[in-house]
Amino acid sequence: MNPIPHYRSFFDLPRVDPGYRPVKERVRDWNEVEKHLAPDELARQAARCMDCGIPFCFGAGCPIKNPIPDMNLAVLENRWEDALQLVLTTCPYPEITGRICPALCEGSCCNAKDSDAVAIRQIEREIADRAFAEGRMLPRPALPRNGLKVAVVGSGPTGLAAATDLNLWGFDVTVYESAKYAGGLLRYGIPDFKLEKWMVERRIDLFRQEGVRFECGVQVGADVSMDYLRRKFDGVLLACGAREPRDLKVPGRELKGIHFALDFLTRQNQVLGGELTDVGGEWSAKGRDVVVIGGGDTGSDCVGTSVRHGAKSVTQIEILPKPPATRAGDNPWPDWPRILRASSSHHEGCERIFATNTLAFEGDESGRVYGIRCVQVEWKGRQPVAKPGTEFFQKADLVLLAMGFTGPEKGAPSAEGLKNVWTAGDMATGPSLVVWAAARGHAAARQIAAALRAPVKV
Ligand SMILES: Cc1cc2nc3c(=O)[nH]c(=O)nc-3n(C[C@H](O)[C@H](O)[C@H](O)COP(=O)(O)OP(=O)(O)OC[C@H]3O[C@@H](n4cnc5c(N)ncnc54)[C@H](O)[C@@H]3O)c2cc1C
């Protein structure tokens, strides 16, 4: 039993975060930037959980309903194996969400109403990391095979969550993935400094050992047809993501040196994964003035990647106004706080410009972009309106478009009009988060099991 007094720890103990490796050190490598809390500090952080009567952390916050207060208590009482089994009831990859989830649970934590949330994500990460380190993260036993076969198209977090559930319930599951390696955006979108790829491989290996089959380098619709999958399997789940990038159709868009963010990030991940020898001169940010258009997470990942390439300068432009430092009146607890956030990448050397629109790209005689004409905007309702006399020129010889995604890629397989074909995750809802992908993968697995009248393991 841990000696930390529990009943008023939320009152006495401050929230402590592990922080990041020093900027000077971390920008010279691609390794994870976030540090870890020491075990005794982690127990103190778990003690800050109030074990509320109504735990909004998972009631309102966590899409997969991780049993957070029970996990916190188990950690406080040094019962790490219990904590692991608890999180595995809801989360198929806690070492991944424990790293890259924005922690919607923390936005809804009762402590966050008047003080700082419990460090829930850190606790989840440590539960998983410790289990791996101590050899306790083992393949889970599946129910006997039920004779039903399901094909999952896409090996991102949605496909993985559905595949592992169905496999554990006794289905024969094959995941088809068009890329060389499984993992979807975990593998090809999110940079190593947030999530090292060996961790994705390690988790996929566990799923493989549990019985899920992976067929990588197979594009459904080109290498195998939907008709073939429907003949061979009792059900097909499409989890192909939402990767059609939003474009910026302004004069000069055709100039060289303007790329979609995900193409840029994918190339870097392919280099780190050994699929490419280098990103290629055209794609490198080295010595360049980089402008990232789009102020979200994808844009922030482009900032950290450009800094590591050795960019001369990095600027991130966002059309929306700068968010407030604290919750606005129309954004009460327990909703997710829409406040200004700075990622680890922002601290590595980046200027952020808000409420600014792009008017045109300007190029040199060689046809390469050398700058952007911008204008400040004022928001009138949902409409950005240019402020007269605020036009300015922003130097840029590499522009990365990170303005979100409009839906599934053109030519992606479709479930329309087909019996026993389902769609889930970003492909069905539009771009979202890994934890939502997990939730939607779980839900799709249940729908498939119900439709095929197979029992599920609870
Ligand atoms: C750059 C970036 C950073 C992000 N960072 C975070 C973060 O830090 N935290 C967070 O929670 N969320 C983050 N997200 C969002 C998160 O990654 C996505 O919401 C999540 O990956 C969606 O999962 P998915 O399985 O639905 O789709 P995806 O991850 O896109 O996976 C879809 C898979 O389907 C495959 N596929 C597509 N078509 C076919 C076909 N015809 N045949 C076979 N396979 C096919 C694709 O190759 C891909 O592997 C980020 C997104 C991006 C773009």
The ligand as a Gaussian input file, in Angstrom:
#p B3LYP/6-31G(d) Opt

LIG

0 1
 C        0.241000      14.545000     -39.346000
 C       -0.816000      14.066000     -38.412000
 C       -0.569000      14.064000     -37.054000
 C       -1.540000      13.622000     -36.181000
 N       -1.266000      13.631000     -34.848000
 C       -2.182000      13.155000     -33.980000
 C       -1.898000      13.129000     -32.602000
 O       -0.841000      13.544000     -32.145000
 N       -2.843000      12.613000     -31.760000
 C       -4.033000      12.127000     -32.233000
 O       -4.839000      11.639000     -31.435000
 N       -4.334000      12.158000     -33.546000
 C       -3.430000      12.655000     -34.438000
 N       -3.728000      12.678000     -35.770000
 C       -5.022000      12.119000     -36.234000
 C       -4.967000      10.588000     -36.304000
 O       -3.710000      10.164000     -36.791000
 C       -6.097000      10.039000     -37.171000
 O       -7.321000      10.519000     -36.667000
 C       -6.118000       8.497000     -37.158000
 O       -4.887000       7.981000     -37.610000
 C       -7.251000       7.965000     -38.035000
 O       -7.156000       6.561000     -38.061000
 P       -7.754000       5.689000     -39.258000
 O       -7.360000       4.299000     -38.963000
 O       -9.208000       5.988000     -39.408000
 O       -7.034000       6.220000     -40.580000
 P       -5.490000       6.210000     -41.013000
 O       -4.585000       6.296000     -39.849000
 O       -5.381000       7.257000     -42.072000
 O       -5.293000       4.775000     -41.671000
 C       -5.919000       4.423000     -42.881000
 C       -5.111000       3.310000     -43.523000
 O       -5.831000       2.794000     -44.654000
 C       -4.889000       2.491000     -45.688000
 N       -5.611000       2.452000     -46.959000
 C       -6.267000       3.462000     -47.572000
 N       -6.830000       3.028000     -48.722000
 C       -6.524000       1.705000     -48.828000
 C       -6.813000       0.696000     -49.795000
 N       -7.554000       0.970000     -50.901000
 N       -6.349000      -0.562000     -49.603000
 C       -5.606000      -0.865000     -48.488000
 N       -5.300000       0.067000     -47.539000
 C       -5.755000       1.327000     -47.702000
 C       -3.922000       3.662000     -45.576000
 O       -2.689000       3.361000     -46.236000
 C       -3.760000       3.772000     -44.067000
 O       -2.746000       2.945000     -43.591000
 C       -2.789000      13.159000     -36.680000
 C       -3.049000      13.178000     -38.049000
 C       -2.071000      13.635000     -38.921000
 C       -2.364000      13.675000     -40.397000

